[in-house]
Amino acid sequence: MSLQYIIGMSAVVLETSNPENILVYTGKLLKEHTSSVQKWKILQLDQGDEMLFIEDQHQSTKSDEHIYHESFVHSLMCGLSNPKRILILGGAEGCMIREVLKWKSVEHVRQIDWDQSLIEYFKTDGWSWNGGSYFNPKVRAECKEALSWLNSCNDKYDAIFIDLLDPHNQNEIEFIKQLLLASKKCLKNQGALSVNVGEVSAKYTPACDIAKWMMDTFKLPDFNRNTVHVHVPSYGGEWCFLMATPVSWNHNFQFTKIPSGLKFFTREFLHTTQFWPRNYPDILQNFWKPTESEYFAKKKLVPPLDYDYSKDIGHYGC
């Protein structure tokens, strides 16, 4: 049974997404709302920090959201040539919009999120999270269900960011796959996408299933693949983004001017984040590497007649 509180009074939030590590958060309840699609609340901790919870699951913390959003956005944008049209699925805090707008080439940002009440909160009372990004004339935010909207989308985008959920089960994994397929059709030629696949560890996680599927779906000669993983203190773990990028994508920063004023993202971060500790699953370590069949295609070579494609394992650097 959910706990009921009065706005401005002390509140307790129990997060049970991981039964082995139930977390307890206490503070002052700044806002609570039940919309037609979900229940969300903003909790102000005793030290003044703010946290967003959706269905009592921690989504974002004001003090370190920049680590997550800078890593997500700039890792993809920095390798693109003159990105102008950007699509964001999710991201109601407006923080991802804020980061995208730091790129001077951007002319249009469309955001699709299914909870208008959450967007309205971060436009008004919660504007300090995103610096008022929703009021930029380049931004168009719409309240829609993302997959339905994608399936009817006729526009094309230079970059697409998918930030709707952290997958925990097979249904959520399949939903992300459907989003990726639909997003692929909405990419411009030489466009790229990045998807949040949640927490990763030395264990085999849902991110691994999505990575394996993407290696079969986003392939050379149309796409390269890259990973980003970053530790977010308030999440208490390592978070992962999987990127499908055009072959022209280049993270060599000597020709790319990174936006000024970033708090976390650096040149060195992206150069190192595609590499993983050896105790992490092989599929994450090898995600960015062409498979053997892709290697032959890239080199325009004909594989041996007895070549066994069932043994495709990435061992070739991009």
Buried (B, 14 or more C-beta within 10 A) or exposed (E): EEEEBEEEEEBEBEBEBEEEEEEEBEBBBBBBBEEEBEEBBBBBBEEEBBBBBBEBBBBBBBBBBBBBBBBBBBBBBBBBEEBBBBBBBBBBBBBBBBBBBBBEEBEBBBBBBBBBBBBBBBBEEBBEBBBEBBEBEBBEBEBBEBBEBBEEBEEBBBBBBBBBBBBBEEEBBBBBBEBBBBBBEBBBEBBBBBBBBBBBEEEBBBBBBBBBBBBEBBBBEEBBBBBBBBEBEBBEBBBBBBBBBBEEBBBEBEEBEBBEEBEBBEEEBBEEBBEBEEEBBEBBBBBBBBBBBBBBBBEEEEEEEEEEEEEBEBEBEB
